[in-house]
Amino acid sequence: MHYEKLAKEHQGQYRNFLKKANKNKVLALLPDLHDEAFQNVDCLSCANCCKNYSPRFKMPDIKRIARHLRMKEAAFVDTYLKLDSDGDYVVRSSPCPFLGSDNYCSIYEERPRDCARFPYTNEDVLLKQPNLTLKNTTVCPAMYYVMERLISM
């Protein structure tokens, strides 16, 4: 059974865990669980995040990536980005225009901070934004892995 289906089936368990979790204990476990997850999950074989969702592009991201691409910031925004309903810049289309057919990111070293932080398996975001965590368990096998480990402890 694929992790996406299992993650959907386990949403109630994840939600209960996130509500009742001892924040300090969980935060202490996350660095090791994060490392363990990424020893077992190959992002290049998945790339669901890049295929289906967009990070927020904050101004520092826009400036850095535009400079890297040797584009003016306005041209970068006009070419690649749009404003979402929250007023954040996101990519105009899915999959991400910087994702190659080999699942490599053409701007990996300069990627948006949201991309570098995703799926937040080593951050307090996992606890502070339970709805995002629950969604990410169905998108990212690393988040699924971490949540499965947490609920089994």
Residue, then its C-alpha position, 0 to 999 in steps of 0.5 A: m500500500h502506498y504511503e499516501k493512502l496510509a497517510k490518509e487512513h492515519q490522519g485521525q491518529y496523527r491529529n490526536f498525536l499532534k494535539k496531545a504531544n509533549k512539545n519538548k519531547v517531540l522537538a528533541l526527537l525531530p533532528d534524529l527522526h528527520d535524519e533517519a527519514f532522509q536516509n530512507v527516502d530519496c527525494l529524487s524518486c518522488a518530487n511530489c512537492c515540486k510537482n504539485y505545490s509551490p513554495r512561497f517566494k519571499m523578496p529575499d528569494i526573488k532577489r537571489i534567484a533573479r540575480h542567479l538567473r541574470m534577470k531583473e526581479a520584475a522580469f523574474v516575477d512576471t515570467y515565473l510567479k503569481l500572487d496567491s489568495d494569501g498575497d504570497y508569490v508562488v509559481r504560475s504553474s505545476p510542476c515547478p518550472f525549475l524541476g527537471s524531468d530527472n526531478y533535479c532542481s535547476i536552481y537548487e543552490e538558490r531555491p526558495r527558503d520554503c523549499a530548503r525547509f520542506p517538509y519541516t520535519n526538523e522544525d517546530v512547524l510540525l507541531k505549530q501548524p498541525n493542518l500543514t503537517l497533516k497535509n504534508t503526510t499525504v504529499c511527502p514520504a519523509m513527513y509520513y515516515v516521521m509521523e509514523r515513527l512518532i505515533s509508534m513511540 
